[in-house]
Amino acid sequence: MKKILFVFLLVNIVFLTGCHPLRNKFIRKEKPKKISSVYVDFKDYSETLSKEDYLDYYLFVQGWLDELIQALDPSGNRKKQKQVISEAIVNFEQMIYFFNEEGREEVSSLYEEFLKVKKEVNSSYLNEQKKDSLRTKVDFIKREFQRKLRWSNASLWMD
């Protein structure tokens, strides 16, 4: 009887005091928010576009296309393929910024090809045959890019 009374008293003490401290032990505490400082560097950029800037973007696009050809191997990483084509398009768009209307019209077909490749890379399923055909397509785009947009041709379209 004493044992039952002792257990009953113990249970009552636990219920009367509550489980608030026990519950607090298992609730996640909010982490303090870190406030990062912001550094803004205002620069005056020149209005004229230089040959070096154009050649930098030209080399970037060419390098990203090489990376895409390598990433389209059968063991290629899907995430890498998406990132590489996105970077190539961003740099190609920067190159288009250099051109006048005539130049933009001239390279619009090449830009559309870039977008088609991006759509295919972002599609839900890429088997080895699609990767092979996509690799040959990217190789063709790279050759067209080099032919149409080398400095001697592109300098004619710049303002």
C-alpha positions as CSV (number, residue, x, y, z in Angstrom):
1,M,0.0,0.0,0.0
2,K,2.9,2.3,0.8
3,K,4.4,1.8,-2.6
4,I,1.1,2.6,-4.3
5,L,0.7,5.7,-2.2
6,F,4.3,6.8,-3.0
7,V,3.8,6.3,-6.7
8,F,0.5,8.2,-6.5
9,L,2.2,11.1,-4.7
10,L,5.1,11.1,-7.2
11,V,2.6,11.2,-10.1
12,N,0.6,14.0,-8.5
13,I,3.8,16.1,-7.9
14,V,4.8,15.7,-11.6
15,F,1.3,16.7,-12.8
16,L,1.0,19.6,-10.4
17,T,4.4,21.1,-11.2
18,G,3.8,20.5,-14.9
19,C,6.2,19.7,-17.7
20,H,7.0,23.2,-18.7
21,P,10.8,23.0,-18.0
22,L,10.8,19.6,-19.7
23,R,9.0,21.0,-22.7
24,N,11.4,23.9,-23.0
25,K,14.3,21.5,-23.0
26,F,13.1,20.1,-26.4
27,I,11.9,23.3,-28.2
28,R,14.4,24.8,-30.6
29,K,15.6,28.2,-29.6
30,E,15.8,30.9,-32.3
31,K,19.3,31.7,-33.4
32,P,20.3,35.4,-33.1
33,K,20.1,37.1,-36.5
34,K,23.4,38.3,-37.8
35,I,23.4,41.7,-39.5
36,S,25.9,41.8,-42.3
37,S,27.5,45.0,-43.3
38,V,26.9,46.2,-46.9
39,Y,29.7,47.6,-48.9
40,V,28.8,49.5,-52.0
41,D,31.5,50.7,-54.3
42,F,30.3,53.2,-56.8
43,K,32.4,53.3,-60.0
44,D,32.2,55.5,-63.0
45,Y,32.1,53.3,-66.0
46,S,33.1,54.7,-69.4
47,E,30.4,55.0,-72.0
48,T,32.6,53.6,-74.7
49,L,33.0,49.9,-75.1
50,S,36.5,48.7,-75.7
51,K,37.9,45.9,-77.8
52,E,39.2,44.2,-74.6
53,D,35.8,44.1,-73.0
54,Y,34.3,42.5,-76.2
55,L,37.1,39.9,-76.4
56,D,36.7,39.0,-72.7
57,Y,33.0,38.2,-73.3
58,Y,33.9,36.4,-76.5
59,L,36.4,34.2,-74.6
60,F,33.9,33.6,-71.8
61,V,31.3,32.3,-74.2
62,Q,33.8,30.2,-76.1
63,G,35.0,28.7,-72.8
64,W,31.5,28.0,-71.5
65,L,30.7,26.3,-74.8
66,D,33.8,24.1,-74.4
67,E,32.7,23.3,-70.8
68,L,29.2,22.4,-72.1
69,I,30.6,20.0,-74.6
70,Q,32.6,18.3,-71.9
71,A,29.6,18.3,-69.5
72,L,27.5,16.5,-72.1
73,D,29.5,13.4,-71.8
74,P,27.6,10.3,-70.6
75,S,28.9,10.7,-67.1
76,G,28.2,14.5,-67.2
77,N,26.6,16.2,-64.2
78,R,23.1,17.5,-64.9
79,K,23.5,20.5,-62.5
80,K,26.7,21.5,-64.2
81,Q,25.1,21.3,-67.7
82,K,22.3,23.7,-66.6
83,Q,24.8,26.1,-65.0
84,V,27.1,26.1,-68.0
85,I,24.5,26.9,-70.6
86,S,23.0,29.7,-68.4
87,E,26.5,31.3,-68.0
88,A,27.1,31.0,-71.8
89,I,23.8,32.7,-72.5
90,V,24.4,35.5,-70.0
91,N,27.8,36.3,-71.5
92,F,26.4,36.1,-75.0
93,E,23.7,38.6,-74.0
94,Q,26.5,40.9,-72.8
95,M,28.1,40.6,-76.2
96,I,24.9,41.5,-77.9
97,Y,24.8,44.7,-75.9
98,F,27.9,45.9,-77.9
99,F,26.1,45.6,-81.3
100,N,23.9,48.0,-83.1
101,E,20.5,46.9,-84.6
102,E,22.1,45.4,-87.7
103,G,24.5,43.2,-85.6
104,R,21.7,42.2,-83.3
105,E,19.6,41.0,-86.2
106,E,22.6,39.1,-87.6
107,V,23.2,37.2,-84.4
108,S,19.5,36.7,-83.4
109,S,19.4,33.3,-85.0
110,L,22.5,32.2,-83.0
111,Y,20.9,33.5,-79.8
112,E,17.7,31.5,-80.6
113,E,19.9,28.4,-81.0
114,F,21.4,29.1,-77.6
115,L,17.9,29.2,-76.1
116,K,16.9,26.0,-77.8
117,V,19.9,24.2,-76.3
118,K,19.0,25.6,-72.9
119,K,15.5,24.3,-73.2
120,E,16.8,20.8,-74.2
121,V,19.3,20.8,-71.3
122,N,16.6,21.8,-68.9
123,S,14.2,19.2,-70.2
124,S,13.2,16.4,-67.8
125,Y,15.0,13.5,-69.6
126,L,18.3,13.4,-71.4
127,N,19.4,10.0,-72.6
128,E,22.8,9.3,-74.2
129,Q,21.5,9.7,-77.8
130,K,20.0,13.1,-76.9
131,K,23.3,14.1,-75.3
132,D,25.3,13.1,-78.4
133,S,23.0,15.0,-80.7
134,L,23.1,18.0,-78.3
135,R,26.9,17.8,-78.2
136,T,27.1,18.0,-82.0
137,K,24.6,20.9,-82.0
138,V,26.7,22.8,-79.4
139,D,29.8,22.1,-81.5
140,F,28.0,23.6,-84.5
141,I,26.9,26.6,-82.5
142,K,30.5,27.1,-81.3
143,R,31.8,27.1,-84.9
144,E,29.1,29.5,-86.0
145,F,29.8,31.7,-83.0
146,Q,33.5,31.8,-83.9
147,R,32.8,32.5,-87.5
148,K,30.2,35.2,-87.1
149,L,31.5,37.0,-84.0
150,R,35.2,37.2,-84.3
151,W,36.5,40.7,-83.8
152,S,37.0,41.5,-87.5
153,N,33.3,40.8,-88.2
154,A,31.8,42.1,-85.0
155,S,33.7,45.4,-85.1
156,L,31.6,46.4,-88.1
157,W,28.4,46.2,-86.0
158,M,29.5,48.3,-83.2
159,D,28.5,51.9,-82.7
